[in-house]
């Protein structure tokens, strides 16, 4: 049975948008069974729960990770894949017995990423200025005392 829109567990609006503090939370339903997938944006820890039982728990900093577990006669696979580094996009896919049941994507930052790139450029420029100034001050201090 493929999961349809009606089989997805509704999430409240605080879980729809991931944050660094809350991480990414994906909720799926397979019949009467609930599959919750959590991914931390800070520590890289990923946890898969099947009816509140932890079935997979790993720490990963890769672009794609796979969680494999078996319940009854069914083999499940959950895949986490980074879809956008700039916007913080993560896709989570649920497979049952080799068949894609559902895929969802959550994005931390909406928009094109141009604003984020501008902010990053400002901080990069500040870092260069502070770094150069620090080296110049240390160099001047060494000449002064030496």
Secondary structure, 3 states (H helix, E strand, C coil): CCCCHHHCCCCCHHHHCCECCCEEEEEEEECCEEEEEEECCCCCEEEEEECCEEEEEEECCCCEEEEEEEECCEEEEEEEEEEECCCCEEEEEEEECCEEEEEEEEECCCCCCHHHHHHHHHHHHHHHHHHHHHHHHHHHHHHHHC
